[in-house]
């Protein structure tokens, strides 16, 4: 019997064999395609295969129209298996898409494309209906808070659970909740936790964790007691109210930094060479230790800073917060970088970078959407400022820059909001940011002023240039801080707080009316609240915090009723979220 592909051939027989069997014999030829699908032909056509999969999540009475390779429409009205009518040749491609969505629902395809080498039944089409978006509001005192989600504007007047009135349909595009209007009377600066989200079938569920946090909190490091004291801030008066007993840190808490969304707090511990991490309760400010805390750092960490950025895809608008923690290690002359887990607050070490001698103060310069800068004051002998482009912490050209003394703290002036290339609509052409440094050296106490070369993609990005008229001499100078607008600068010196207005063009400092104001004890660390209404000063060994009301229009400070506020421990460093 002859074997070929898909043929039946009549073969004439020789004379010898005619006597035995008929003159012609039918030779049956077996097919050669083989495998699943439809066999190929003897003319070389390949076999064909069916394309299908499973539909899930569709509601009764609904239907979805699917397409394969842009055609072969298939209407599916029930959950379960489906198969397209047209088959695909072996080696041919298939691409299953949704042609028409079911009314009031959204379907997504997974595993919908590939090359056919057998019958395909693994395409998964999942459908889902709309989902709600909401969360919890806490700390709201003022009036007029308004949230926005796409076209929806939603006013909120009370604390508690909230939900946007119109549900969203699932889909591939990202969504976000933001604040369209901050509350007033009293003024507050609310923030949104977990603002970005995307819901695509089959992973669709109601969202209830887009929390709005309006409360403010102050945290005080007690280095003698190795603890952190927590206070809630009265939005009207600025008065501090203790939130339970102090929480244990590790040995020698020296500095504090929190995330912009008020989720997490980080404390450098100079005597135990690590960083304590805490989750912050959005309603009370109470601290809970993050799993795995404390996290190892370099030798004698003296300062911490948090950098926050928002990363969005060019297609679909999917965004997420990215946060890094930087720790200045004065004993090992390094800065340690960590990634902050948004869900847990856990720190993952990234790398360690060399600084000058004895880094002990840091400032992160905002520059979004352009690359911002990290500045580190080195006070262990080199008396200079190291500058890095944030990312892989690439040193700025010319770094380190002379600081004219022993710098104890850094602060940005008005220019830090205008770090944009010339001609940008976001700032004045060629305008430079401003950086100030508190020089605490005995006998030469002063404030140094620098202009910052804006991020323009050239070799001088982030470089510092000393401003004319500086140093600005003071009797002493421990810490400095700028208000939230960068219009005013405050410096603690002895038992006083000196206030200055900042000239946005030249960076020059001019004393404010009524400056200095008395603290009543040794003034040290200083902080301004996010709503730019209050300023707080620690009194170290006195174990107190002095509070002032800040006039945002003039920069003037007035002592708030009830101040100073007892910490019951040494008050060494203060941060306000």
C-alpha positions, 0 to 999 in steps of 0.5 A: 500500500502506498502512503501519501497525504489525503488521497485515494489512488487507483493503481494498475496491477501487473499481469502476474498479479491479475490472476490473483486480484482484480485489475485495479486496486484501490490504495487508501492513503492516510492523512498526514496533518495529525494533531488537534483541529482540522487536518491539512490538505495534500496541497500543503495547506496547514491544519486549523485550530479553534479559538475560545475560552471562558466568560465569567462575571456577566450578569443575567440578561447581558451579552458581550460581543467578542472579536478575534483578529478584528472580526468573527463577531461572537455574541456571548450571553452566559458565563462559561465556555465560548468558541469562535466560529472561524478557525485559525491556521497552524502558526497563525496569530489570534487576538481576542478583544471586546467589540461591544461591552455589555450595558452597565458593565466592563469586560477585560480579556486576559491571555487573548493573543498568541500563535495557534499550534493547537486548539485554544481554550485558555482565553479568559474574559472577565466582566464586572459592574460598577464599584463605589469609591469612599473612605474615612474623613478625620480631623475636619474642623473647618468648612468648605472641604471639597473632593474631586473624582473625575467630573464628580465634585463632592463636599464634605462637612463632617468626620466619618465615612463618606462615599462619592454618589456616582459609582465608577465603571471598571476599566483600564484607565487610572483614577484619583481622588484629590482635594478641590478646596481646602476647609476654612474657618479655621484653615486646614490642609487636608491630605488624601491617603491612597489617592490612586487606583485602577479597577479591571476585571476580575479584580473589582471591588468597592474602594473604602480606603481613600482616607481624608486626613485633616488633623495635624500632629506634633512629634517630639524626640526625647533623647534622654528617655529614648522616646517620642511624645505625640501631640494633636494640634487644635486647628483653631488655637494651635494648642498641643494636647498629649496623645497618650504616654511617650512611645519607645524609640531606640537609643538616642532619637535625634531627628524625625521625618514623616511621609507627606500622606501622614501614614508613617513616621521615621526617627533616627537613633544616633546611639543605636545606629538605626531608624525606628519606624511607626504607623500614624493613626490618622484620627489621633496621631497615635504611633504603632511600631512598623513590623521589623523596626528598627531598621539598621542604618550607618554609624550615628545617624543624625538626620532623616528626610523623606522624598515623595514623587508621583509616577504616572504611565504615559498611557492610561494615567496609572499613578502611584506614590513613590517614597524614599527615606534618606538617613545622614550617618554622621559617624560613617560619613554616608547617607543611606537610602531606603524605599518605603513600602506604601502598604506597611511602612517597612524600609528596604535598603537601596544603597549607601553614598559617601558624603563629607565629614560628619553629615548632620542635617538634610533638606530635600528640595522639591522640583517636580516635575523635574528632578529635585535635589538633596542637600546634606550639611557636613559638620564634622570638620569639612564644614560644607554642603554635599548636593545630590540629584535625587534618583541614584544620588548623583553628586551635583557638579562642584559638590561639596560647597563651602558652608562658612561654618558648622551648619546645624540645619538647612531650609529652602526659601521662596525659590524652592517652588520655582525650580524650572527651566527658563521659559517654563510656565511654572516659574519666572525665566531663569529664576533660581531657588534659595537655600539657607544654612544655620551656622551654629559655630561659636563666635561666628553664628550666622545664616548663609544664603545660596542660590540654587541652579535650577534643573535644566539638564546641564552640568550645573543642575543643583549647584549652589552659589553664595548670595551677596550680603551673606553671612547674616550674623546672629548672636547664635543660631541653632535651627532655621525653618521657612514657612510653608510658602517660603516667604519667611525664615525663622531662626532660633538663637539663645532664648529667642526666635528671629524672623525674616522676610525673604526677597524672592529676587535676591534672597536677602533677609529683612527682620520682621516687625517685632522680631525677635520674640522671646521663648522663655527658655533655650530655643532649639528645634523649630517647626511650622505646621502644614496649614502655615498657621503655627510655629513650634519651638523645643526647649530641650532640657526644660522639657517644653514646647513653645507655640506661636501663631503665625500671621501668613500675611506678615510673618509675625509671631504671637505667643499662643494661649496655654504655651509653653506645653509640657513634654514631661521629657527632654524636648530635643527635636520636633516635627509637625505633620 
